[in-house]
Amino acid sequence: MKALRLALDRLLGSVICVLMAGMVLNVLWQVFTRFVLGQPSSFTEELARYMMIWVGLLGSAYAAGKKSHLALDLLTARLQGTRRRTSEFIIHTCVLLFSFAVLVAGGGRLVYIQLSLGQQSAALQVKLGYVYLAVPLAGAFIVFYSVMALLDTVRGETPTGEQSSGLN
């Protein structure tokens, strides 16, 4: 499972980097066409918006996987032993339930509805269901990372795999 987690970390990191690089190029093109050519590109603003949605959602999944999300550490930072493990267990369970119910189930329903309606974006003519696909996809990644974090907590492991003090 740790190999799968590492592979997912690398995949998400790479996808986020590619999306960010694409956003930079897209915005540079927008600035160039607007201020140098005097004729702004018609698709760049919409593309930047959709890429930002994907970066934000996949970035939140990546942060959850790295346990660098503020809410995952803020409450447990000063606790020790069984209290810390219990707190981590409750937090990861809440994140898991929210991610599954809202992001995966609700986001999946949103994608289904949008694809069924066939609604397309104005400039790119992309089905909006594909744009919203970032929601259940990021939710699925967060669910996976939450399950892995729960397993680590139950085993008494820290994110690096070392035994936590007082949790045995």
N, C-alpha and C positions, 0 to 999 in steps of 0.2 A: 504494500500500500504506500510505503514511503517513496518508492520509485514512481508510482502513479502521481503522487502529490508533487514530486520534483518535476516530472514531465509537464504537468498542468501549470506549475509555476513558470516554467520556461516558455510554454506555449502562450499563456496569457501575457507575460512580459514582452514577448516578441510581437504579438498582435497589437498590444498597446503602443509599443514603440513605432511600429509601422503606421498605425493610425495617427499618432502624433506627428510623425514626419510628413504624412499626407496632409494633415491639417496645416502645417507650416507652409508647405508648398502651395496649397490651395489659397491660403490667405495672402501669401506673397503675390500670387497671380492676380488675386482680386485687387490688391493695392496697385500693382503694375498697370492693369487694364484701366483702373479708375483714374489714376493720377498721371500716368505717362501717356497712355493711348487716348485718354479722354472718353472712353466708352466702356463702362463697367461690364464685366462678365455677368451673364444672367443666372448662372447656376452656382456660383461660388459661395454665396451667403447660405443658401440652403444646404449645400454639401458640408460646409463647416459646421452648421447646426447639427446635422445628423451624425457627423463624425464625433462631435463633442458628446452627444448622447451615448454613443458606443464607448468612447474613452472613459466617461464618467462611470458608467455601469460596470464595465469590465475592470476598471481601476478599483472600484469598491470591492469587487470579488477578489482581486489580487491582494488588496489590503487586508481583507478578511482572512485570506489564506496565509498571509505573513504575520497575522495577529498584530498588525500595526494600526488597526482601527482604534481610535481613542476610547470608545466605549468598552472595548474588550480588555483594556488594561487599567483604566482609571479606577474602577471599583475594587479591583483585586490587588492593586500595587502595594497596599500597606497591610494586607492580610497574610497570615502564615498558616501552615499546616492544613488541618481539616477544613477550617473556615475558608481558606483560599480555594481549596479544591471544590468545596460546595458552591462558592460564589461563581467560580469558573463554569461549573456544571450548569448552574441556573442560567447564566448569561449565554452560554453556547446553545442551550436548549431553546431559549427565547429567540435567539437569532435564527436557529434552524426552523422553528415553527413559523416565524414571520416570513422568512425567505421562501419557505415552501408555500404557505397560504397566499401571500400577497404577490411575490415575484413570480414564482413558478406557475401556480394555479391561476391567479388573476392575470398575470402577464400572458400566459398561454391563451387564456380566454380573449384578451385584448387582440393578440395576434390573429387568432382564429376569426374574430369578428371583422377585423380590418381586411384580412385576405378574402373573406366571404363577400364583403361589400365591394372589394376591388378598388378602393379609394387610392388615388395616386397623388404624389407630390406635384406641385405646380411646375417647377422648373426642371427637375430631373426626370419626371414621369416614372418614378420608382413607386412600387406599391408600398404604402405606409406600413403594412404588416411586416415587411422586411426590416424597416427601421425599428419598429417596436419589438422585433425578435430579440433585441439586446436585453430586454427585461427578463423574460423567462430563462434565457441563456445565462445571464449573470446570476440569477436566482439559483439555477442548478449548480453553478460553481460554488456559490456560497453555501448551499446545502451540503455539498461534498466536503468543503472545508470545515463546516460545523460538525459534521459527523466525525471527521478526522480529529478535530479538537476535542470532541467529547471522548473519543477513544483514548487520546493522550491523557486527558484529565482522569479518566477511570484508572488508567495504568499508572498514574502518578508521574508522568513524564512531562518535562518542559518542552517547549517547541524544538529545542535542539536534540532532544532525545535523552538528556541527562535526567537522573532521578531528582525530583524536587525534595527539598529538606522538609522533614516532618510529615510527609504524606504517606509513608509506608505503614 
